[in-house]
Amino acid sequence: MTIFLYSLMCFIFGTTFLAIKIGVDVGLPPFFSAGIRFLLAGAVIFLFFVYRMSSIKSLLFRKELIFTGFSLTFITFSCLYWAEQFVTSGVAAVLSATGPLLIIMLQRMMFKTRITFISIIGVIIGFIGVVFLFLPGLAIEFNTKWLIGCGAILIGEVGYAWGTIYSSKVIAAFHSVSPIALNAVQMIYGGIFLIVLSAIAGEPIPAFSMEGISSIAYLIIAGSMLGHTIYYYLVAKTNAFFPSTWLYVSPLIALAIGSFFYNEYFHPIMLIGILFILTSLFLINYHKIQHHIKGKKITAAKSINISS
């Protein structure tokens, strides 16, 4: 069951980038469609928790979750949705996987956190990978919009990195509350911020088509509700590290689906960048991987001793 849910989660997270791309391509305003997605998804999940425990309504008035919604959802996805007007869904997925690199860098700059030598190597390799991803738009065929789109995604990932660091403290502070409920509230606020941005930017009222409605519906139900619920379920049933390895799998799924089913542009030199970025993720998480493997070995050894 765990492997099935993990595979489903990776598939969902890998396909959301193409769903965003399809919605943007059929004319959905990026900020508005992102706002509707997160506002509705967060509201549905939160109402479910309110039905089970009415006292949880007080979460709506916590400034910590407003800040989390601003960074994790608003900054990250305003940049991502806007950028996918110019960048393929596959490249968007790979660039979005740079979040852990930026978390390491922010922790070092903001909190003077010690970085292991192998993590430093991972950050350097990740940076080289990003350069290779940029090359098709920079050297092979100069494309300003492509470069700006890629840059916007990286800016969004800075918001994601800061939000992840901050939200870890929020989850610890609200340890008695389900992380899914906390995530729902931050999505609500992120969605509100995105809709306000849509109004400020003067985005037109969308003419919904079947493709556009399907895109938003898939992102709400699968991407924001089912995918994240599975993620937190796996965290509870396994550990915090195992579900996060979707970052290694989902970008490859996004690239394959975008290329084969949506005829997205893919230059062979990008493959070098992808390999560098995935390698960097492995190096940055090397100690977590070691700890995870040792934990499994200890558990297996204990079970053998008990059975004998």
GIWO-V725462 format. One record per backbone hydrogen bond with DSSP energy under -1.0 kcal/mol. NH is the residue of the N-H (numbers start at 1). CO is the residue of the C=O. E is the energy in kcal/mol with one decimal. If there is no record, write none. Layout:
nh = {NH NH}
co = {CO CO}
e = {E E}
This chain:
nh = {5 6 7 8 9 10 11 12 13 14 15 16 19 20 21 22 23 24 25 26 27 28 33 34 35 36 37 38 39 40 41 42 43 44 45 46 47 48 49 50 51 52 53 56 57 58 59 60 61 62 66 67 68 69 70 71 72 74 75 76 77 78 79 80 81 82 83 84 85 86 87 92 93 94 95 96 98 99 102 103 104 105 106 107 108 109 110 111 113 120 121 122 123 124 125 126 127 128 129 130 131 132 133 134 135 137 138 139 140 141 143 147 148 149 150 151 152 153 154 155 156 157 158 159 160 161 162 163 164 165 166 167 168 170 171 172 173 174 177 182 183 184 185 186 187 188 189 190 191 192 193 194 195 196 197 198 199 200 201 203 213 214 215 216 217 218 219 220 221 222 223 224 225 226 227 229 230 231 232 233 234 235 236 237 238 245 246 247 248 250 253 254 255 256 257 258 259 260 261 264 270 271 273 274 275 276 277 278 279 280 281 282 283 284 285 286 289 290 291 292 293 294 295 296 297 298 299 300 301 302 303 304 305 306 307 308}
co = {1 2 3 4 5 6 7 8 9 10 11 12 15 16 17 18 19 20 21 22 24 23 29 30 31 32 33 34 35 36 37 38 39 40 41 42 43 44 45 46 47 48 49 53 54 55 56 57 58 59 62 63 64 65 66 67 68 69 70 71 73 74 75 76 77 78 79 80 82 83 83 88 89 90 91 92 95 96 98 99 100 101 102 103 104 105 106 107 107 116 117 118 119 120 121 122 123 124 125 126 127 128 129 130 131 134 134 135 135 136 137 143 144 145 146 147 148 149 150 151 152 153 154 155 156 157 158 159 160 161 162 163 164 166 167 168 169 170 174 178 179 180 181 182 183 184 185 186 187 188 189 190 191 192 193 194 195 196 197 198 209 210 211 212 213 214 215 216 217 218 218 219 220 221 222 225 226 227 228 229 230 231 232 233 234 242 243 244 245 246 249 250 251 252 253 254 255 256 257 258 267 268 269 270 271 272 273 274 275 276 277 278 279 280 281 283 285 286 287 288 289 290 291 292 293 294 295 296 297 298 299 300 301 302 303 304}
e = {-2.5 -2.5 -2.6 -2.5 -2.5 -2.4 -2.3 -2.6 -2.8 -1.9 -1.7 -1.4 -2.1 -2.3 -2.0 -2.8 -2.0 -2.5 -2.6 -1.7 -1.4 -2.3 -2.7 -2.0 -2.3 -2.7 -1.9 -2.2 -2.6 -2.2 -2.1 -2.4 -2.2 -2.5 -2.0 -2.6 -2.6 -1.5 -1.7 -2.5 -2.3 -1.3 -2.5 -1.8 -1.8 -1.3 -2.1 -1.7 -1.7 -1.8 -1.1 -2.4 -2.0 -2.3 -1.9 -2.0 -2.8 -2.6 -2.3 -1.1 -2.2 -2.1 -1.6 -1.9 -2.4 -1.7 -2.4 -1.9 -1.4 -2.5 -1.7 -2.2 -2.0 -2.0 -2.7 -1.9 -1.6 -1.1 -1.8 -2.2 -2.0 -1.9 -2.8 -2.6 -1.7 -2.4 -3.4 -1.6 -1.8 -2.0 -2.2 -1.8 -2.4 -2.2 -2.6 -2.4 -2.3 -2.2 -2.2 -2.1 -2.0 -2.1 -1.9 -1.8 -1.3 -1.1 -1.3 -3.0 -1.5 -1.6 -2.7 -2.1 -2.7 -2.6 -2.5 -2.5 -2.4 -1.9 -1.8 -2.1 -2.4 -1.9 -1.1 -1.4 -2.0 -2.7 -2.6 -2.7 -2.5 -2.1 -2.4 -3.0 -1.6 -1.6 -3.0 -1.5 -2.0 -2.3 -2.2 -1.8 -2.6 -1.9 -1.9 -2.1 -2.0 -2.0 -2.2 -2.5 -2.9 -2.1 -2.6 -2.1 -2.1 -2.3 -2.4 -2.2 -2.0 -2.4 -2.8 -2.3 -2.7 -2.4 -2.2 -2.3 -2.7 -2.5 -2.2 -2.5 -2.7 -2.0 -1.7 -2.6 -1.0 -2.8 -3.1 -1.6 -2.5 -1.9 -2.4 -2.1 -2.6 -2.0 -2.0 -2.2 -2.6 -1.5 -1.4 -1.6 -1.8 -3.0 -1.7 -2.8 -2.4 -2.4 -2.7 -2.5 -2.2 -2.7 -2.3 -2.2 -2.2 -1.3 -1.1 -2.4 -2.4 -2.3 -2.4 -2.7 -2.2 -2.4 -2.1 -1.8 -2.3 -2.7 -1.8 -1.2 -2.7 -2.6 -2.5 -2.6 -2.6 -2.7 -2.3 -1.9 -2.2 -2.6 -2.2 -2.5 -2.5 -2.4 -2.1 -1.9 -2.3 -2.4 -2.2 -1.9}
